[in-house]
Amino acid sequence: MTNDDALLALAALAHPTRLDAFRRLVQHEPSGLSTGQLVEASGLTQSTFSTHLAVLAKAGLVSSEKRGRSMIQRANIDALRALMLFLAKDCCQGRPELCEPLLADLTCC
């Protein structure tokens, strides 16, 4: 991941609606959620939410697939992993034991 890729992803997540939607999608992996479910959870109109979804997709954080009559949105876990590794790769100056408290706080993955 490059600095530009990380900045694009972080900018996409730097909005409450997009961050909430992305976190919701991560929670529903691997099945994903329909766009309608995400719109309902957000409380926004379909068109407003679609704009936010487009920002997440452009950053490579979300993908969509058609299932029947629904569009299913899914979090790109590989992109999330790449972003997390990019942010943490220089952590603790090569001393992983210093990062152990951080890793202990993770309840997923």
N, C-alpha and C positions, 0 to 999 in steps of 0.2 A: 504494500500500500504506500502510496506517495503522500506527501504533505497535502497536495491538492485534493486527493481522494478523501483524506481524513477531514479536511476543511469542509468539503461538500457534505459529507455524512454528518458532521457535527452541526453544520448550519441547518440541515434538514431536521435534526432532532432538537434544535434550539427554539422550538415553539411548543407551547403546552398541548395543543391539539395533536400535532404530529408525534410528539413524545408519547402521549397517552395511547394513540393508535398503534404505534410501533410496539410499545410494551404489551398491549393487549394481544397483538399478533404473535409476539414471542411466547406469551402464555398459552396460545392455542396452536402451537406447532405440534405435530406436522400437518394437522388437518386444515388450518387456516380458518378464516371467517369470511362470510359474504360481505360485499360492499354495503349491503343494506344493514347488516348487523353492526358494522362499524359506524355507519351514519347514525343509526339509532342510539348507539352508546355515546356518540359525540354530542348529540343534541343540535347538530347543525343541519342546514339544508344539504341535499344531495350535491348540488353544484359547488357549494362552498367546501364541503368535505373533499370532493373530487380534486379540487385544486391542491389541497394539502397532500392527498394521496399521490398526486403527480410529482410533487417535490420529493417525497420519499422514494418513489420509483426512479426518478432521475438520479438520485444519490445511490441507487443500487441496493437500497435497504428493503424494498418491498417488490414482490412480483405478483402478477395476477394470472389466473387461468380460468377458462370458461368451463363450468360444470353444469351441464344442462342449461337452464335459463339464468343461472347465477354466475357472477364473477366472484371468484374466490381469491382473496388477498392472503399472501403468505409473507412472513418475515424471512429475509435472507440471512439465515444463521451464519453462513460462511462470511458474509460481509460484516456482521456483528463481531464475529471472532477476529477477523482481520483488523477491525478498528480497535478492539480491546488489546490485541497483541501489539499493534502499532503504538498505542498509548503507554503500554507497560513495558515495552522491550528494553528500555533503558533504566527501568525501575531498580532501585536498590544497588546500583553500581556493581552489578555482577554478584551480589550477595543475596541469593534467593531466600535465605532465612529471614531477612528483613521484610520480605513481602508476605511471609506466612500469616500474619494477622489479617491482612487483606484477603488472602485466599480463604481463610477460615470463615470470613463473613459471607462468602458466596453460598447460597442455599440451593443453587441450581447448577447446571452445566456439569 
